Amino acid sequence: MKHFHFVLLLLSCWLASDVVAQTPEPNKPIVEDNEKITALIQNYYADIASYLQDKNVPLEQVTRHLTPDYKSTRHIVLIDGRQTESNATLLDMRHQLDKFKATQGIKVEYLIEKILNVRTYENIAVIHYIMVYSILVGEERVLRLRSIVTDYAKRDDANGWRIFDSHGLNVYKSQDIGLCPVAVLQKNTDATLFEVKVLYPTGQTFTSETLTYSFTKGDGKVLIKEGENAYIMENKAITLIQDATSKQNTKVGIANNPTEAISIILAQHRFAGTCLGFRTLKP
């Protein structure tokens, strides 16, 4: 019996040594790929900043880091606690960056605050990091947004590593979200038509949106219209006119002139929860 146990012991040792011998050494290319993924993300944001600040930099310098089927999703918690979601394709991102570049008088900064971790699985990689986006007017930082981002990349022989999917969580905080830049352009001499360009955070970066406000006087009141939104200004008080299903209108604020009225509508209704206020830019 002792001899039998001794044989079993030898057999077990032999099998264990064979397993150890066949276990591969740490995969060095995985480490190299992780470094390439980190560089991919860093270069991507560096190229966005270069594109926005230099008119000679082509958009392709940014999009070369993304696959044609790229998409992004951002879950956003606004200052007032409301939650929303922002989705974008590669085409959406191209349009967004073009509009952003066309806005004069601003500067954008992208800072990767921290790389949390990187994982590579053959030709697929996942990277988690904290990104801080900022907008400056002159030397004043008027808007700051901190986001936790997860990007997914894949590798092919022709293009190497590229990002194909991106997910992020943005929680807007009053100490971070400051003044959204806005440019107001009077379109006629009697101050009844205005074009307004607003820059505001939308999760992954910032979006530029152009709005048109019209002012029509009558019966001691002023009707203000922007898209499907309508407001009445009477004795300097601005009231949002609700749709037919609502029984109660909403007070928005007090204004002395059309420019003030636009600023109040933007802050108290149109972009409430997104911007704390607005910093005027030259149109």
C-alpha positions as CSV (number, residue, x, y, z in Angstrom):
1,M,0.0,0.0,0.0
2,K,2.9,2.4,0.8
3,H,4.4,1.6,-2.5
4,F,1.1,2.4,-4.3
5,H,0.9,5.8,-2.5
6,F,4.5,6.5,-3.5
7,V,3.7,5.8,-7.2
8,L,0.7,8.2,-7.0
9,L,2.9,10.9,-5.5
10,L,5.4,10.6,-8.3
11,L,2.6,10.7,-10.9
12,S,1.1,13.8,-9.3
13,C,4.5,15.6,-9.3
14,W,5.1,14.7,-12.9
15,L,1.7,16.0,-14.0
16,A,2.1,19.2,-12.0
17,S,5.6,19.8,-13.6
18,D,4.1,19.2,-17.1
19,V,1.3,21.8,-16.4
20,V,3.9,24.3,-15.2
21,A,6.1,23.7,-18.2
22,Q,3.1,24.3,-20.6
23,T,1.9,27.5,-18.9
24,P,2.8,30.4,-21.1
25,E,5.0,33.3,-19.8
26,P,3.3,36.6,-19.3
27,N,2.2,38.0,-22.7
28,K,4.5,40.9,-23.4
29,P,2.5,42.1,-26.5
30,I,-0.5,42.6,-24.2
31,V,1.5,45.2,-22.2
32,E,2.6,46.8,-25.4
33,D,-1.0,46.9,-26.7
34,N,-2.1,48.5,-23.4
35,E,0.5,51.3,-23.9
36,K,-0.8,51.7,-27.5
37,I,-4.4,52.1,-26.2
38,T,-3.3,54.8,-23.7
39,A,-1.4,56.6,-26.5
40,L,-4.5,56.3,-28.8
41,I,-6.7,58.1,-26.3
42,Q,-4.1,60.8,-25.5
43,N,-3.4,61.5,-29.2
44,Y,-7.2,61.6,-30.0
45,Y,-7.8,64.4,-27.5
46,A,-4.6,66.2,-28.5
47,D,-5.7,66.1,-32.1
48,I,-9.1,67.5,-31.2
49,A,-7.5,70.4,-29.5
50,S,-5.2,71.0,-32.4
51,Y,-8.0,70.9,-34.9
52,L,-10.1,73.5,-32.9
53,Q,-7.2,75.9,-32.4
54,D,-5.5,75.7,-35.8
55,K,-7.4,76.3,-39.1
56,N,-4.8,74.4,-41.0
57,V,-5.3,71.1,-39.2
58,P,-7.8,68.9,-41.1
59,L,-10.6,67.1,-39.4
60,E,-9.2,63.8,-40.7
61,Q,-6.4,64.2,-38.1
62,V,-9.1,63.6,-35.5
63,T,-11.3,61.0,-37.2
64,R,-8.4,58.8,-38.1
65,H,-8.6,57.6,-34.5
66,L,-12.2,56.4,-34.9
67,T,-13.9,53.6,-36.9
68,P,-16.6,54.5,-39.6
69,D,-19.2,53.0,-37.3
70,Y,-18.1,54.9,-34.2
71,K,-20.8,55.9,-31.7
72,S,-20.9,57.5,-28.3
73,T,-23.3,57.6,-25.4
74,R,-23.2,60.0,-22.5
75,H,-25.5,59.7,-19.5
76,I,-25.9,63.2,-18.0
77,V,-27.1,64.3,-14.6
78,L,-28.0,68.0,-14.7
79,I,-27.5,70.6,-12.0
80,D,-31.2,70.4,-11.0
81,G,-31.1,66.6,-10.8
82,R,-32.8,65.8,-14.1
83,Q,-31.2,63.0,-16.1
84,T,-30.8,62.9,-19.9
85,E,-28.7,61.1,-22.5
86,S,-26.6,62.3,-25.4
87,N,-25.9,60.0,-28.4
88,A,-23.6,60.7,-31.4
89,T,-22.3,58.9,-34.5
90,L,-19.1,59.7,-36.3
91,L,-21.1,62.1,-38.6
92,D,-22.7,63.8,-35.6
93,M,-19.2,64.3,-34.1
94,R,-17.8,65.8,-37.3
95,H,-20.7,68.3,-37.5
96,Q,-20.3,69.1,-33.8
97,L,-16.6,69.9,-34.1
98,D,-17.1,72.0,-37.2
99,K,-19.7,74.1,-35.5
100,F,-17.5,74.4,-32.4
101,K,-14.5,75.5,-34.5
102,A,-16.6,78.2,-36.1
103,T,-17.4,79.9,-32.8
104,Q,-15.0,82.8,-32.3
105,G,-13.4,84.1,-29.1
106,I,-13.2,80.9,-27.2
107,K,-10.5,78.3,-26.5
108,V,-11.0,74.6,-25.5
109,E,-8.9,72.5,-23.2
110,Y,-8.9,68.7,-22.9
111,L,-7.2,67.1,-19.9
112,I,-7.0,63.4,-19.2
113,E,-7.0,63.6,-15.4
114,K,-6.3,60.0,-14.8
115,I,-6.2,56.7,-16.6
116,L,-8.1,54.3,-14.4
117,N,-7.3,51.0,-16.2
118,V,-6.7,49.4,-19.6
119,R,-7.6,45.9,-20.6
120,T,-6.7,44.2,-23.9
121,Y,-8.5,41.0,-25.2
122,E,-6.8,39.9,-28.4
123,N,-8.1,42.5,-31.0
124,I,-10.4,44.3,-28.6
125,A,-9.4,46.8,-25.8
126,V,-11.3,48.7,-23.1
127,I,-9.9,51.8,-21.3
128,H,-11.5,53.7,-18.4
129,Y,-10.4,57.3,-17.6
130,I,-11.4,60.6,-16.2
131,M,-11.6,63.5,-18.7
132,V,-11.9,67.2,-17.9
133,Y,-13.2,69.5,-20.6
134,S,-12.9,73.3,-20.2
135,I,-13.9,76.4,-22.2
136,L,-12.0,79.7,-21.8
137,V,-13.0,83.1,-23.0
138,G,-9.8,85.0,-23.2
139,E,-7.9,83.8,-20.1
140,E,-11.0,83.2,-18.1
141,R,-12.2,79.7,-17.5
142,V,-16.0,80.0,-17.8
143,L,-17.0,76.3,-18.1
144,R,-15.6,73.1,-16.8
145,L,-16.9,69.5,-17.2
146,R,-15.6,66.4,-15.5
147,S,-16.5,63.0,-17.0
148,I,-15.9,59.3,-16.4
149,V,-15.4,57.7,-19.8
150,T,-15.1,54.1,-21.0
151,D,-13.8,53.7,-24.6
152,Y,-13.7,50.5,-26.6
153,A,-11.1,50.1,-29.4
154,K,-10.5,47.4,-31.9
155,R,-7.5,46.5,-34.1
156,D,-7.2,45.6,-37.7
157,D,-4.2,45.1,-39.9
158,A,-4.8,48.1,-42.1
159,N,-5.4,50.8,-39.4
160,G,-4.1,49.5,-36.1
161,W,-6.1,50.4,-33.0
162,R,-9.1,52.7,-33.4
163,I,-12.0,53.7,-31.1
164,F,-15.4,52.2,-32.1
165,D,-17.6,52.9,-29.0
166,S,-17.6,55.3,-26.1
167,H,-19.7,55.6,-22.9
168,G,-19.5,58.3,-20.3
169,L,-21.1,59.6,-17.1
170,N,-21.3,63.3,-16.5
171,V,-22.6,64.8,-13.3
172,Y,-23.0,68.5,-13.6
173,K,-22.0,70.4,-10.4
174,S,-22.5,74.1,-9.7
175,Q,-18.8,74.5,-8.8
176,D,-17.8,73.1,-12.2
177,I,-20.5,74.4,-14.6
178,G,-20.1,78.1,-14.8
179,L,-21.1,80.6,-17.5
180,C,-22.0,79.2,-20.9
181,P,-20.6,81.5,-23.7
182,V,-23.4,83.2,-25.8
183,A,-23.3,85.6,-28.8
184,V,-26.3,87.8,-29.5
185,L,-26.6,89.4,-33.0
186,Q,-29.3,92.0,-33.7
187,K,-30.5,91.2,-37.3
188,N,-32.5,94.4,-38.0
189,T,-32.6,98.1,-37.0
190,D,-35.8,98.0,-34.9
191,A,-34.5,95.3,-32.6
192,T,-37.3,92.8,-33.3
193,L,-35.1,89.9,-34.6
194,F,-32.0,88.4,-33.0
195,E,-29.7,85.5,-33.8
196,V,-28.3,83.8,-30.7
197,K,-25.4,81.3,-30.7
198,V,-25.0,79.3,-27.5
199,L,-22.2,77.0,-26.4
200,Y,-23.1,74.4,-23.8
201,P,-21.9,71.0,-22.5
202,T,-23.5,67.9,-23.9
203,G,-21.6,65.1,-22.3
204,Q,-18.7,64.2,-24.5
205,T,-17.7,67.8,-25.4
206,F,-19.6,71.1,-26.0
207,T,-22.2,71.9,-28.6
208,S,-22.8,75.1,-30.5
209,E,-26.5,75.8,-31.2
210,T,-27.9,78.8,-33.1
211,L,-31.4,80.1,-32.1
212,T,-33.6,82.9,-33.6
213,Y,-35.7,85.1,-31.3
214,S,-38.4,87.5,-32.7
215,F,-40.1,90.3,-30.7
216,T,-43.6,91.4,-31.8
217,K,-45.3,94.4,-30.0
218,G,-49.1,94.8,-29.5
219,D,-51.6,95.8,-26.9
220,G,-48.9,96.9,-24.4
221,K,-47.3,93.4,-24.6
222,V,-44.4,91.8,-26.4
223,L,-44.7,88.4,-27.9
224,I,-41.3,86.6,-28.0
225,K,-40.9,83.5,-30.1
226,E,-38.1,81.0,-30.5
227,G,-38.9,77.8,-32.4
228,E,-41.9,76.2,-30.8
229,N,-41.4,78.2,-27.6
230,A,-43.5,81.4,-27.0
231,Y,-43.3,84.0,-24.2
232,I,-45.2,87.1,-23.3
233,M,-43.4,90.2,-21.8
234,E,-45.7,92.6,-20.0
235,N,-44.5,95.3,-17.6
236,K,-41.0,93.8,-17.9
237,A,-42.2,90.4,-16.6
238,I,-41.6,87.4,-18.9
239,T,-44.0,84.5,-18.9
240,L,-43.7,81.2,-20.8
241,I,-46.9,80.3,-22.7
242,Q,-47.6,76.6,-22.2
243,D,-49.1,74.3,-24.8
244,A,-52.8,73.7,-25.1
245,T,-52.8,70.8,-22.6
246,S,-51.3,72.9,-19.8
247,K,-53.6,75.1,-17.7
248,Q,-50.9,77.3,-16.1
249,N,-48.2,79.5,-17.6
250,T,-44.7,79.8,-16.1
251,K,-43.0,83.0,-14.9
252,V,-39.5,83.2,-16.3
253,G,-38.1,86.5,-15.0
254,I,-37.8,90.3,-15.3
255,A,-36.1,92.1,-18.2
256,N,-35.7,95.7,-19.3
257,N,-34.8,95.1,-23.0
258,P,-34.7,92.3,-25.6
259,T,-31.1,91.4,-24.9
260,E,-31.9,90.9,-21.2
261,A,-35.0,89.0,-22.1
262,I,-33.0,86.6,-24.2
263,S,-30.4,86.0,-21.5
264,I,-33.1,85.3,-18.9
265,I,-35.0,82.9,-21.2
266,L,-31.8,81.0,-21.9
267,A,-30.8,80.7,-18.2
268,Q,-34.2,80.2,-16.6
269,H,-35.9,78.0,-19.3
270,R,-34.1,77.1,-22.5
271,F,-30.9,75.9,-20.7
272,A,-32.0,75.6,-17.1
273,G,-30.0,72.9,-15.4
274,T,-27.3,73.0,-18.0
275,C,-25.8,76.5,-17.5
276,L,-25.7,78.6,-14.4
277,G,-25.5,81.8,-16.5
278,F,-24.1,83.2,-19.7
279,R,-21.0,85.0,-20.7
280,T,-21.5,87.3,-23.7
281,L,-19.2,86.9,-26.7
282,K,-18.8,89.1,-29.7
283,P,-20.9,87.6,-32.6
